[in-house]
Amino acid sequence: MSSYTDTIMKFLNYLKKVISVMEMQKKQLKQMTDTREKHDKGLTELTIALMKFENIGISYYSQEDHNKRILTHPNHNDFDTRVQ
């Protein structure tokens, strides 16, 4: 019976040590998810800005030929909704 008690005590001590490490990892994971969300938001804003630029710039320099567009090409009209 004492071997079981010793095993349980060892496991409890192990758990006490691991809890602090897991709490630290939880904080780091939260920071990682926050950073990822900021990155995704910035990428979306950049893509929207590029689409606006393409609307103005490519239209002007391509003599209104919409087939030369990439982000705002007429065949890919759902791209705007997929970005957001």
N, C-alpha and C positions, 0 to 999 in steps of 0.2 A: 504494500500500500504506500509505503514511503517513496518508492520509485515513481509512482504516479504523481504524488504531491510534488516531488522534485521536478518532474517534467512540466507540470502545470506552472510551477513558479518560474522556471526558465522561460517558458513561453510568455508568461505575463511580463517578465522583465524585457524580453525581446519586443513585445508590443509597446511598452512604455518608450523604448528607444525609437521605434519606428514611427510612432505617432508624430513626433516633432518633425521628422524628415518628411512625412506625408503632408503635414500642414505647410511646410516650406514649398513643397512641390505644387501644392494647390494654389498658393499665391503666385508662383511663377507661371503656372498654366493660365491663370486669370489675366496676368500681364500679357501673355502671348496672344490670348484671344482678343484682348483690347487692341493690341498692335495690329493684328490681322484685320479686324473690323475697320480700323483707320486706313489701312492699306487698301482694302477693297473699296471704301468710300472714295479715296483719292483717285484710284484707278477709274472708277465710274465717272467722276468729275472730269478727269483728263480725256476720257473717251468722248464724252459729250462735247467738251471744248473742241476736240479735233473734228468732230462731226460738224460743228458750227463753222469752223474754219474751212472745212472742205466745201460746205454749202456755198460760202462766199468766194473763196479763193479759186477753187476748181471751176466754178461756174464762170468766173470772170476770164480765167486764162484758157479755158477750153471752148470758148464761144458758145456757152450754154449747152454743151454736149454732155448730157447726164450719164451717158454710158462710160465715161472716163472716170467716174467716181468709184470709190472703193467702199467707204463706210456708209455713204448715203446713196448707194447704187439703187436704181428703181426696182431691180429684181430682189433686193434684200431689204424690203421695207419693214420687216419685223425685227431688224437688228436693233433699232432704237428701243423697242420694248424689252428685248432680251438683255440689253445693257443695264437697264434700270431694274 
